[in-house]
C-alpha cells in the first residue's frame, strides 16, 4: 500500500502530555514545581521547549496541553502565549488512554478530519528540523491510511529504561519516510535482554504518536470498551463523570498492544526521554572531565559527576560518578548508577523529608 503525503490539510492537533511530578528529579522536582517547569534539556523549562516544538507542527489554536489542575497557572507563567482554551485539565489521573481518548474526542468536535500528534513534555530531540519533517510525513501517512503511528528510535545503547518496538513488514510510504507494521511491543528489559533487542534491530519506544482522531477512537471502543463507554459522559459535557468512569490504563496496554492498525516510523532525529538525573549527562553540556553542572555548582578534581542546585552553592571535590542535588531545603546524594531507581527511595522516606516545605 502506498500513502500519499500531498493531502492539502491544515495543521494537526498537537496534544502535549504534561501531567505527573517527575519524582526521579527529586528534590528539585516537587508537586509545586514539577519537572516540566525545570530546565533539564536546555536552558529553558521542558514545557517551553515542548510547546515551541508543537508550534513547528501546527498553529497555536491547535495545541492542547493535558495536565492537572495544579499545573495550569505555573504553565501559563512560562507560556504567556498559550491560547485561553489550550489547557485540558484532567480532574484526576487515569493514565494515557483516557487522556488521549478525551483529546481525540475534543479534536473531532472541532474538526471531523482531525489528525492528532501526541508529544510528551519531557523529551529532548535534535535537530528540530528533522523532527518537524518526520512528523509532517507521519501526519500525512496517518491521514491517508488510518494507521496508528508511533515513532521508534534506532537505539544507540542497550538501554534498560525504555520500552522497545519490534518492527515487522515494511509499508510503502512516499516522502522517504520508513514505515513498518509493529510486530510487538516489549516492556523495559533487563541488561541482557536490552542487548538482544539492539542486536535484533528493535527500536526504542518513544511514546510519540500520530493518528486520525476518528480511527483512534474506533480502536479505543473496540479494544478498550471501558474507556469507550465512558466517552458517553463527554457527550453530556461531564468531564468529571468521564474520569470517574474511565479505568486507569496506558494507551499502550489499552489499544496499541491489541490493535492491528499500529505501525512505526523510524526516527531521523536524536531523542532522549529526560527521565532521571543520569539523563543530564546526555542532555546538558559537560566540562572537560565529564561533569554536568546546573546552577551554582563547582567541581574540583572530580569526573563524570552530575550536580544541581536551585540556590545554595554546591562544591564537589575529589569524587567521581555522583549525583548531588540541593533544592527545596534538601541535599540528595547518590551514584549515577542508582539515580534511575529514585522512585523506590521516595516510597521509603518520611513525608517530612520528602516534602520538607509542606
C-alpha positions in Angstrom: 0.0 0.0 0.0 1.3 3.5 -0.9 0.2 6.5 1.1 0.1 10.0 -0.4 1.7 12.8 1.5 0.1 15.5 -0.6 -3.3 15.9 1.0 -3.5 19.7 1.4 -4.6 19.6 5.1 -4.3 22.2 7.8 -2.0 21.5 10.7 -2.6 18.6 13.0 -4.0 18.8 16.6 -1.0 18.5 18.9 -1.6 17.1 22.3 1.2 17.6 25.0 1.0 15.1 27.8 2.2 17.1 30.8 0.8 15.5 34.0 2.9 14.0 36.8 5.5 15.2 39.1 8.7 13.7 37.7 9.7 12.1 41.0 13.0 10.9 39.6 14.2 14.5 39.7 13.5 14.9 43.4 14.3 17.1 45.3 14.3 19.7 42.6 11.0 18.4 41.1 8.1 18.6 43.6 4.3 18.7 43.3 4.5 22.5 43.5 7.3 22.6 40.8 7.2 19.5 38.7 10.0 18.6 36.3 8.1 20.1 33.3 9.0 23.5 34.8 12.7 22.7 35.1 15.4 23.5 32.6 16.6 19.9 32.2 17.1 19.6 28.4 18.2 23.1 27.7 18.4 26.5 29.4 14.6 26.7 29.3 11.8 24.7 31.1 10.9 21.5 29.4 7.3 22.6 28.8 8.6 25.7 26.9 10.8 23.5 24.7 7.9 21.2 24.0 5.4 23.9 23.3 7.7 25.5 20.8 8.2 22.1 19.2 4.5 21.8 18.8 4.3 25.2 17.1 6.7 23.9 14.5 4.0 21.4 13.5 0.8 23.5 13.7 -0.7 26.8 14.7 -1.2 27.8 18.3 -5.0 27.2 18.3 -4.5 23.5 17.6 -2.2 22.8 20.6 -3.6 21.3 23.7 -1.8 20.6 27.0 -3.2 17.7 29.1 -2.4 18.3 32.7 -3.7 18.5 36.3 -5.4 21.5 37.9 -2.5 22.5 40.0 -0.2 23.0 37.0 -2.3 25.3 34.8 -1.2 28.6 36.4 2.5 27.5 36.6 2.4 26.5 32.9 0.8 29.8 31.9 3.6 31.6 33.8 6.2 30.2 31.4 3.9 30.1 28.4 2.4 33.6 28.2 1.5 33.0 24.6 -0.8 30.0 25.4 -4.3 30.2 24.0 -7.1 30.6 26.6 -8.5 27.1 25.9 -5.2 25.3 25.4 -5.1 23.5 28.8 -7.3 20.4 29.1 -7.5 19.9 32.8 -7.7 16.3 34.0 -9.7 16.2 37.3 -7.8 13.1 38.3 -5.1 11.0 36.7 -6.3 8.0 34.8 -3.4 7.2 32.5 -2.7 8.0 28.9 -5.5 6.0 27.3 -8.4 8.0 28.8 -6.5 11.3 28.4 -5.7 10.8 24.7 -9.3 9.5 24.1 -10.6 12.7 25.6 -8.2 14.8 23.5 -9.3 12.9 20.3 -13.0 13.4 21.2 -12.4 17.1 21.7 -10.5 17.5 18.4 -13.2 15.7 16.5 -15.8 18.1 17.9 -14.0 20.9 16.1 -12.6 19.1 13.1 -14.1 15.9 11.7 -10.9 15.2 9.8 -8.6 15.8 12.8 -5.2 14.2 12.8 -3.5 14.1 16.3 0.1 14.3 17.2 0.8 13.3 20.8 4.0 14.7 22.5 5.4 14.3 26.0 6.6 17.3 27.9 9.9 15.7 29.0 11.6 14.8 25.7 14.6 16.2 24.0 15.0 15.9 20.2 17.6 17.3 17.8 17.8 18.6 15.3 14.3 20.1 15.4 14.2 20.4 11.6 14.4 16.6 11.3 11.8 16.1 13.9 9.4 18.5 12.1 10.0 16.9 8.7 9.4 13.4 10.0 6.2 14.3 11.9 4.8 16.1 8.9 5.3 12.9 6.9 3.7 10.9 9.7 0.7 13.1 9.8 0.2 12.6 6.0 0.6 8.9 6.3 -1.9 8.6 9.2 -4.4 10.9 7.5 -4.3 8.8 4.3 -4.1 5.3 5.7 -5.9 5.4 9.1 -2.9 3.7 10.7 -2.0 4.4 14.3 1.6 5.5 14.1 4.3 5.5 16.7 7.8 6.8 16.4 10.7 4.4 17.0 14.3 5.4 17.6 17.2 3.2 16.4 19.0 2.6 19.8 22.4 3.9 20.4 23.0 1.7 23.5 21.3 -1.2 25.3 19.0 1.0 27.4 17.0 -0.7 30.2 14.9 2.3 31.0 13.0 2.3 27.7 10.4 0.0 26.1 11.1 -1.4 22.7 9.3 -1.9 19.5 9.8 -5.0 17.3 9.2 -3.8 13.7 7.5 -6.1 11.1 6.9 -5.8 7.4 7.8 -2.6 5.7 4.9 -0.4 4.4 5.4 1.7 1.3 5.2 5.5 2.1 6.1 8.5 0.0 8.4 11.2 1.1 11.3 8.9 2.0 9.9 8.0 5.5 10.4 4.4 6.6 7.2 2.9 8.0 6.7 -0.6 9.2 4.0 -2.6 10.8 4.5 -3.2 14.6 5.1 -6.9 15.3 5.3 -6.5 19.1 5.8 -4.1 21.9 8.3 -5.1 24.7 8.4 -3.7 28.2 11.6 -2.3 29.8 14.1 -5.1 29.7 17.0 -6.2 31.9 20.5 -5.6 30.6 21.0 -8.9 28.7 17.6 -8.6 27.0 18.2 -5.0 26.1 21.4 -6.1 24.3 19.5 -8.8 22.5 16.8 -6.2 21.4 19.5 -3.9 20.0 21.2 -6.8 18.1 17.8 -7.8 16.7 17.1 -4.3 15.3 14.3 -3.4 17.7 13.6 0.3 18.3 13.2 2.4 21.3 9.5 3.2 22.0 9.3 7.0 22.3 5.6 7.3 23.1 5.3 9.8 20.3 2.1 9.1 18.4 0.3 10.2 15.2 -3.2 9.1 14.2 -6.5 10.2 12.9 -8.8 11.0 15.8 -11.7 9.1 14.5 -9.7 5.9 13.8 -8.1 6.1 17.2 -11.5 6.3 18.9 -12.7 3.4 16.8 -9.8 1.3 18.2 -10.5 2.6 21.7 -14.1 1.4 21.5 -13.0 -2.0 20.1 -10.1 -2.8 22.3 -10.7 -0.7 25.5 -14.5 -0.8 25.8 -14.5 0.6 29.4 -12.8 3.7 28.1 -15.1 3.8 25.1 -18.2 3.5 27.2 -17.0 6.3 29.5 -16.9 8.7 26.5 -20.7 8.9 26.6 -20.2 11.2 29.6 -18.4 13.7 27.4 -21.4 13.9 25.1 -23.3 15.3 28.0 -20.4 17.7 28.9 -19.5 15.9 32.1 -15.7 15.6 32.2 -15.7 14.7 35.9 -18.0 11.8 35.2 -15.8 10.6 32.3 -12.7 10.5 34.5 -14.7 8.8 37.3 -15.9 6.1 34.9 -12.7 5.5 32.9 -10.2 2.9 34.2 -6.6 3.8 34.9 -4.7 2.4 31.9 -2.0 3.4 29.5 -2.7 3.8 25.8 -0.1 1.1 25.1 -1.9 -1.6 27.1 -5.4 -0.4 26.2 -5.0 0.0 22.4 -1.6 -0.2 20.8 -0.7 -3.7 22.0 -4.1 -5.0 20.8 -4.7 -3.2 17.6 -3.8 -4.5 14.1 -3.6 -0.9 12.8 -0.4 0.1 14.5 2.7 1.0 12.5 6.1 2.6 13.4 8.1 5.2 11.6 11.8 5.3 12.1 13.1 8.5 13.8 15.5 10.6 11.8 16.5 12.6 14.8 18.3 12.0 18.1 15.9 11.5 21.0 16.1 11.3 24.8 13.5 10.7 27.4 14.7 13.0 30.2 13.7 10.5 32.8 16.2 10.8 35.6 19.2 12.8 36.9 21.5 10.5 35.0 19.9 11.7 31.7 21.6 15.1 32.2 24.9 13.6 31.1 23.3 13.3 27.6 21.1 16.4 27.5 23.3 19.1 29.1 26.8 20.2 28.3 29.7 18.9 30.4 33.2 20.1 31.2 36.4 18.5 30.1 36.1 15.9 32.9 32.5 15.0 32.0 30.9 16.9 34.9 27.5 18.4 34.3 26.6 21.4 36.5 23.2 23.1 36.8 23.0 26.2 39.0 25.8 27.4 41.4 27.9 24.3 41.3 31.7 23.9 41.3 33.5 20.6 40.8 37.2 20.2 41.6 39.3 17.1 40.8 36.2 15.1 40.0 34.9 13.3 37.0 31.5 12.4 35.5 29.5 14.0 38.2 26.0 15.5 37.8 25.3 18.3 40.3 22.4 20.7 40.5 21.3 23.5 42.9 18.5 25.9 42.9 20.0 28.3 45.4 23.0 27.5 47.6 26.4 26.8 46.1 27.4 23.2 45.9 31.1 22.1 45.8 32.3 18.6 44.8 36.0 17.8 45.5 37.8 14.6 44.6 34.7 12.5 43.8 33.6 10.7 40.7 30.3 9.4 39.2 28.0 11.1 41.8 24.6 12.8 41.5 24.3 15.7 44.0 21.2 17.9 44.2 20.5 20.7 46.5 16.9 22.0 46.3 13.7 22.6 48.3 15.7 22.5 51.6 17.1 19.0 50.9 20.5 17.8 49.8 20.4 14.5 47.9 23.5 12.4 47.1 23.6 9.1 45.2 25.6 7.5 42.4 24.8 7.9 38.7 24.1 4.2 38.6 21.4 4.3 41.2 19.8 7.6 40.2 17.2 6.0 37.9 15.8 4.0 41.0 15.0 7.2 42.9 11.3 6.4 43.0 12.0 3.4 45.2 13.8 5.6 47.7 11.0 8.1 47.9 8.4 5.5 48.9 10.6 4.7 51.9 11.2 8.3 53.0 9.1 10.0 55.7 6.9 12.8 54.3 8.8 15.4 56.4 11.9 14.6 54.4 10.3 14.0 51.0 8.3 17.3 51.2 10.0 19.4 53.9 8.3 22.7 52.9 4.8 21.4 53.2 
